[in-house]
Amino acid sequence: MSLSNLNYVQEYYNNYSNNDSFNQINYILNESKSTRETIVINNNQFINHAKHISLEDAIKCSVNSFNSNEKIFNSNYDFFNDDILYFKNPEFNYLNEIYNELLIEEKKNEFFQSYDYMSYQYELTPKIRACLINFIYMISEHFNLNDKTIYLSIQILDRFLCSKKIDISYIQLLGVTSLFISTKFNEIIFPPIEYWLKILKGNYNKTQFLVMENFILDSIDFNILPLYPVSFFEIINEKIKFNKYEFYLGLLLIEISQFEYNIIKYKSSIIVQSVVYLILLVKKRKNPNLDIYEIMLNIFQGVDLKKNCQNTLNIKNCSHLICILMDNIKANIFEIVYRKFSSKEYYNVTDFSLFM
């Protein structure tokens, strides 16, 4: 059975109306559009029917079976349980080697240092970028995509904008296609093109979608780099052994940092060092004798915050930006992230204030 012939596809999208982020971007581009509706996606219906998809229809995905109670999409951080903060993996016997390898890969890719595309993307603004990322988060929530899929899509988006100019009318197509590429890399199974075209409300056809996909991949030399701040943070957590509240707070700070244009100029390692620095400041409130500088020096070799150097300046500047974002966590632009981390599962870390 072909996906395009499934009866539920049309029914599924008949209820798909405008969402906040989509309308925010359209409002900026076209002030005449004033109506804003709430997105309605019957995710359970999608999951229940998706288990009937054949392997051929699923792009020959390596899925052995679909059980009635299985979800075909990866859940966010499903490796947690009540007793274990981090999944048990033999590779974490080599934490230092893995961390150093990540640093080497990061250093090889100098595009991290060239994020200044607003200077020549004249129609694009930090606000439009933030709205687009919120739209990506909204799509990911309803498709139940892995968090790392979101991180990779944002990385692909920024790398493309660093190398190519784009007409503002194609910015939504760029964001959705970047997420589509990311799902191919990170997800076991991903929604077919027809679903993504429906998200774009018929503004683009299949040919335009595939051309954009090829254009993006060509602009980044088909180099999909799975290097995210959370990759560094997971390893650091193994070394420091944060408690659950501190760990989830770190994840929250990393996620909201993705929205800020002025933060993308910093490497993933710098962002994580800034997040760890902020968490240690939080710990110091309860333990005034905590030597933050010594801990940072032990965790991150060569990172001495007592020295007045560029690396120290980057960490403190990045930390300051993250604090400002955290102080505005209830803003509409963080709606999806705020709802996620306000749950009991994440210890309601959104209520915490970094400013005291």
N, C-alpha and C positions, 0 to 999 in steps of 0.2 A: 504494500500500500504506500502510495506516495504521500509525503507530508502535505503537498499542495492540495490533495484530494480529501484530506481529513475534514470531516464535517465540523469538528470543534474549533478549527482554526478561525473560521469566520465569526462564529459565535463568541469566541474568546476575545476577539478584537472589536466586536461591536460595542463592548463596554469600555473600550480604551479611549478615554477622553484626554483633554489637555492636562498637563501637570504643571506645577508651579515653576520649576526651573525652565521648562520649555517656553512657558509664557513670559518669564522674566527676560529671556533672551529676545523673544519676538517683540516684547514691549520696547526694548531698547532699540531694536532695529526698525520697528514699525509702530509708532505711537498710537496708530489708529486701532490697534488690537487691544481692547480693554477687558474682554471677558476672560476670566480665569476659572477653570473648573478643576476638579480634583481627579487625579488619576485613579482609575478603577481597573484593576487587573485581578482576575480570578486565578490566583497562583495555584490553588489546590486543584482546580480543574485542569490546568496545564500539566501538573505533576501526575494526576491520575490517568490522563490520557497518554502522557509521554511514555508510560511504561509499555505501551503497545507498539512503540516505534521499532521497526526492524533495524537490524544492523546496517543494512544497505541505506535505509532512510536516514540513519544517524551518521552518515558520512563514514561508514565502515569503522565506527568507533569500537575500541576494544572493551566492550561491555559484555560480560558473560550472561547475565540474566537480569530481568526486571521483576522483582518481587512486589507483591501488592503493597507492602509497607515501606518500600525503598524510595528514597528521593534521588533523582538522577543527577541533581546538581550538588556540588560540594557545599557543605555548610561552613559558616565562618568559624574558624578556630575550634572545630569539633574534636580536637585532640585533648581538650580539657575535660577533667572530671572532678569529682569532689575531693579526691585525695592527691592527685598528681597535677602540679601546675604546668608541667611541660612534658611532652611525650618522650618516652624512653627510646633513644636511638643510639646505636653504637658509635655513630659518626661523631657524637659529641664528646667522645674521648679525645678528640683532636681539635678542641675548640680554638686554640691559638693558631694552629695551622690553617683552619678554615677561615678564621677572621683575617689573617694576613693575606690569604689568597683573595678574599673579597677586596681588600685594600689595593692589591696589585691590579685586579680587574678594573677597579674604579679609576686608578691612576692611568691605565691604558686608554681609557675613554675620556678624552678631554672635552667632550661636548658638555660635561657637567659645568665647565667653567665659562661657557659661552652663552648662557641664558640671559640675553638682553634683547629679546626680539620685539619688545614693545616699542623700541626706538625706530623700527622700520615697518612694523605691522600697524600702520597708522589708524586703521579702523577698529583695531582690537584694544580693549582696555582690561585692566585687572578685574574689574567688576564682571565683564562678560566672561572672562576665563573662569572666575569663581562660580558663576551661574552654570556654565557648561559642566564643570566638575560636579556640581550638585546634581545636575541632570544625569551624569554618568552614575553617580551613587544611587539615584532613584531607580534607574534601569537595573543596576546590579542587585538592588534589594529585592525587586520583584522576580528576577530570574534566579535569585539565591546564588549569586556568583561568589567565588572565593575572594577574600580581601586582596590577595596578591594580584588578582586579575585587575582590580581597580588601580592598584599602584602601577602596574605595567602599562595600562592604557594611558594613564596620566603622563608617564615617562615618554611613551611613544608620541603623544600629543605635543608635548613640549619640544621634543627632539625635532619633530617635523616643522614646528613653527620657528625653530632656530635656523632652519636651512631653506625654507620656502615661504614666499609670501602667499597669502590666501585672501580671496575676496570674502568679506564678512558674511555674505549670503550663504557660504558653504561651511560655516563654522560648526553648525549642528551635524552636518554630514561627516565632518572631520572627527568630531568627538565620538559619535556612534560607531564609525568605522574603526577608530582606534581601539575601542572596547571590543569590537568584533574580532579584531586581530589578536587581542590579548586573550580572549576566550579560547581561541584555537591553541594557544600556547599553554594555558594554565588549567583549563577545564577538561574533565573526562568527556563530557558531551556538551555541546553548545547549541543555542537556538539557531535555526536555519535563517538564510537571508530574508525570507518572506516576513519573518517576525520583526527583523530590524527595519525593513521598509515600512511596516505598519507603525512602528515607533516614530518614524519620520513623517507619518501622516500623509504619505503619498507625494511628498514634495520632491522626491527623487526616485528615479527608476532603478532597476537592477543593474543596468549597464553603468550608470553613473556611480553606483555603490561600488561595483567591482573595479572601475577605473580609479576611484579614490583609494581603494585598498592597495592597488598596485602602485599608485603614486606615492602613498605613504611609505610602503616597504622600500621602494626605490630610493626615496629621500634619506632613509636611514641605512642604506646599503644592505638591506635584509638582515641587519644585525639586531636581533631581539636579545636585549641584555636583561636577564632576570636579577637585577641588582636593586634592592629596595631598602629603605631605612629599616623596615621591620626585620630584614634578614640579619642586619648587624645587631639589632636590639635583642633578638631571640638568643643570639650567642652570648651577648653581654649579660643577659638575664641568667644564663647558666653559670656565669662566673660570680655574679653578685648575689644571686638567689633573692630577688625581690619577693615580697609577699604578694598575694593576689591583687590587693588594692593598688599597690605601687606598680605592678605589672600592667594592669588595665589602664591606670592613669598614663603610663608611658605610651600605650597603644593609642589612647585618645589624643595625646599631644602630637603623635606622629601623623594621625589621620587629619587633624585640623590643619597641620602644617602644609598639607597638600593643596589647600585652597589659596594660599598666599603666594602671589607672584614674586614678591621680594625675597622669598625663602628658597625658590628653586635654583638660585645661583649657588647655593651651598651644596656640597657633596652630601650624599646619604650618610657617610660616616660623621660629618660635622653635625648634621641634624640629630643623629642619635647621641652623640656626645653632649649636645645641648639638652636633649631630653633627660639623659642620665644626670646631668648637672642639676637640672630643676628638681628631679626626684630626690636627689641627695640633699638639696636645700630644704625640701619638705621633711625629710628624715631628721634633719638637724633641729627642726622645731621641737621635736620630742627628745632629742639627744644633743644638747648644746656642745658637748665635747667631741662631736663627730668631726674628724679632719677631712673635709671634702677634697681639698687639694691633694692630699696624700692618696686618697682612694682613687681619684681620677688619674693620678700618675701611675698607680699600680695597675689599673684596668686598661688604660690606653697608654701604651708605651710612648714616651716622649711628649705626652700632653701635660705640660706644667702650667697651670693657670696663674701661677705666681709671676711668670715671666711675661713681659710686655711684648708679645710677638703677634704676628698676623693670625696664627691659629687660635690663640687666646681671644683675640678681638672678634674673630668669626663666631666662636662659640658663644660669647657673651651677647653679641648682636643678634644672633639667631635665637638665643634664649629669650631675649627681650621681645622679639616679634611673636614668638610662641605664647608668651605670657599675655600679650595684647589679644591674641586670638582666643585664648582660653577665657579671658575676661569678657569676651563677647560671644560665648558659646551658645547663648540662647537666640542669637540672630537667625533669621529665616534661612540664610544661606547654609547653615549647619544643621538644618532640620533632621536629615536622615542620620547623621552622626550623633546628634544630641539624643534622638530617640533610642538609638542603639545603646549608647553608654549610660543612659538613664535607667536602664533596666536593672533588676536585682542580679541578673546573671553577670553583669559587669560592675557590681557593687556600687552602682549609682555614682560613679566618679565625676559626673558632670557637676555635682553640687560643690565640688572642692574648688577653693579659690587659691591661686598662686600668689595673689597679692594680699598681704596682711600687714 
